Amino acid sequence: MTSTETNTAQDAAASPYEGLASNYNEARPSYPDVSIADLAGTTGLVVDVGAGTGIFTRQLARAVPQAEVIGLEPSADMRRMAQTASGHLGNVTFQIGSAEKLPFDDETVAIVTAATAAHWFDRPVFYAEAFRCLGKGGRLVILQNIRRWWDSDWLAAYEDLHESTVGNYRRGTFPAPEGQCRALDVAAELSAHEGVSSVMTQDFEWRTTLSEKDFVSFSLSSTITQRAIAAISETAYLERLARLMDAHSDGGILPIDYVTRVVTATRADDPAA
């Protein structure tokens, strides 16, 4: 097997998003600019782990134009989409890589980010790798876009759909490896980490809208949706989703309420901490 074939096989095995890149890039949300305003002025190397199709990586590259930004992504499908969509930016590239084995030397990275990706990681291993790579004063920044189902009857009904079709899914949990769904509290995990001097959590509430067509693309990019489809069939799932959208849309437009949670952990030997 050639090196290229080996990488392709590893990609498919490593990523649950293989084959979903088009829907993912078309309909997944970005993040409020204010959520990464603290990173302005960063220079050096910035690494976005689990970059997907580069939605956040491109936003990050625009926010830190004097930095070199590298997006790491295990899926070849997602990386191809990311590279194609990012050609207009001169300070961002994408390469194969996993959260558990970051391909960077010790103390060479200024910022490590992960945007709505950390629930897939072996986080104790990832944290150790991130703090190995970070230089003095370096920061690990983990963002998570969370739909505010508690503020929206429509989004609560969408959660009902998934809870009724995916046996181990409960709202407030996130997909995890091996078909699992688990809660996520990176602030608590990082607060207990010996490599951290301080942890800050910020929440940013915001709203976007999607057409019914775009919401279908958004939903189909979700691995929870793919598990639901495996359980009841794509036809049955889309019929139930269509009924939900018809009941809650306004002229074919659906409001999506989010909170973006940003957890920033500073390396323990930061002299300013």
Residue pairs with C-beta under 8 A, 6 or more apart in sequence:
1 9
7 76
7 96
8 76
10 74
10 96
11 18
11 74
11 75
11 76
11 77
11 96
12 18
12 75
12 76
14 74
14 75
14 98
15 73
15 74
15 75
15 77
15 78
16 120
16 175
16 223
16 226
17 24
17 52
17 75
17 77
17 78
17 221
17 223
18 75
18 76
18 77
18 78
19 77
20 77
20 220
20 221
20 223
20 226
21 53
21 75
21 77
21 78
21 80
21 81
22 81
23 217
23 218
23 220
23 221
24 52
24 53
24 78
24 81
24 221
25 53
25 54
25 55
25 81
25 85
26 214
26 217
26 221
27 210
27 214
27 215
27 217
27 218
27 221
28 52
28 53
28 55
28 218
28 221
29 55
29 145
29 208
29 256
29 258
30 55
30 56
30 59
31 56
31 59
31 115
31 143
31 145
31 260
32 204
32 206
32 260
33 59
33 63
34 204
35 143
35 202
35 204
35 260
35 262
36 59
36 60
36 63
36 141
36 143
36 262
37 63
38 264
39 46
39 60
39 63
39 64
39 111
39 141
40 63
40 64
41 64
41 66
42 64
42 66
42 67
42 110
42 111
43 64
43 66
43 67
43 110
44 67
44 68
44 109
44 110
44 135
45 67
45 68
45 70
45 104
45 108
45 109
45 110
46 60
46 64
46 67
46 68
46 69
46 70
46 109
46 110
46 111
46 112
46 113
47 69
47 70
47 71
47 72
47 102
47 104
47 109
47 111
47 112
47 113
47 133
48 56
48 57
48 60
48 69
48 70
48 71
48 72
48 113
48 114
48 115
49 72
49 97
49 99
49 102
49 112
49 113
49 114
49 117
49 121
49 126
49 130
50 72
50 73
50 99
50 114
50 115
50 117
50 118
50 120
50 121
51 57
51 71
51 72
51 73
51 78
51 79
51 82
51 94
51 117
52 73
52 75
52 78
52 82
52 117
53 78
53 81
53 82
53 85
54 71
54 81
54 82
54 83
54 85
54 86
54 92
54 94
55 115
56 113
56 115
56 116
56 143
57 69
57 71
57 82
57 86
57 92
57 94
58 85
58 86
58 89
58 92
60 69
60 92
60 113
61 67
61 69
61 86
61 89
61 91
61 92
62 89
64 91
64 111
65 91
66 91
67 91
67 110
67 111
68 91
69 91
69 92
69 93
70 92
70 93
70 94
70 95
71 79
71 82
71 92
71 93
71 94
71 95
72 94
72 95
72 96
72 97
72 98
72 99
72 102
72 103
73 79
73 82
73 94
73 95
73 96
73 97
74 96
74 97
74 98
76 96
79 94
79 95
79 96
82 94
83 93
83 94
86 92
86 94
95 103
97 103
99 114
99 117
99 118
99 120
99 121
99 122
99 125
99 126
99 129
100 121
100 122
100 125
100 126
100 129
101 129
102 112
102 129
102 130
102 132
102 133
104 133
105 133
106 132
106 133
107 132
107 133
107 134
107 135
107 136
107 138
108 133
108 135
109 133
109 134
109 135
109 138
110 134
110 135
110 138
110 139
111 134
111 138
111 139
111 140
111 141
112 130
112 133
112 134
112 138
112 139
112 140
112 141
113 140
113 141
113 142
113 143
114 121
114 126
114 141
114 142
114 143
115 142
115 143
115 144
115 145
116 143
116 144
116 145
118 126
118 142
118 144
118 184
118 186
119 144
119 174
119 175
119 176
119 182
119 184
120 175
120 176
120 177
123 186
123 189
124 189
127 140
127 189
127 190
127 193
127 195
128 195
130 140
131 138
131 140
131 193
131 195
131 196
131 267
131 268
134 140
134 267
135 267
136 267
136 269
136 270
136 271
137 266
137 267
137 270
137 271
137 272
138 266
138 267
138 270
139 264
139 265
139 266
139 267
140 190
140 264
140 265
140 267
141 262
141 263
141 264
141 265
142 186
142 190
142 262
142 263
142 264
142 265
143 260
143 261
143 262
143 263
144 184
144 186
144 260
144 261
145 258
145 259
145 260
146 258
146 259
146 260
146 261
147 155
147 158
147 159
147 256
147 257
147 258
148 155
148 205
148 257
148 258
148 259
149 155
149 156
149 158
149 159
149 171
150 156
151 257
152 255
152 257
153 248
154 244
154 248
154 254
154 255
155 256
155 257
156 171
157 244
157 247
157 248
158 244
159 171
161 228
161 240
161 241
161 244
162 169
162 171
162 224
162 225
162 228
163 169
163 170
163 171
165 227
165 228
165 231
165 232
165 237
166 181
166 224
166 227
166 228
166 231
167 231
168 179
168 180
168 181
169 175
169 181
169 224
169 227
170 181
172 183
173 181
173 182
173 183
173 184
174 181
174 182
174 183
174 184
175 181
175 223
175 224
175 227
176 182
179 227
181 224
186 263
187 199
187 201
187 263
190 196
190 199
190 263
190 265
191 199
193 265
194 268
195 267
195 268
196 265
196 266
196 267
196 268
197 266
197 267
197 268
197 269
197 270
197 273
198 265
198 266
198 270
198 273
199 263
199 264
199 265
199 266
200 263
200 264
201 261
201 262
201 263
201 264
202 261
202 262
202 264
203 259
203 260
203 261
203 262
204 259
204 260
204 262
205 257
205 258
205 259
206 257
206 258
206 259
206 260
207 255
207 256
207 257
207 258
208 255
208 256
208 258
209 253
209 254
209 255
209 256
210 218
210 253
210 254
210 256
211 252
211 253
211 254
212 242
212 245
212 249
212 252
212 253
212 254
215 245
215 254
215 256
216 238
216 241
219 225
219 241
220 226
225 237
228 237
229 237
245 254
248 254
266 273
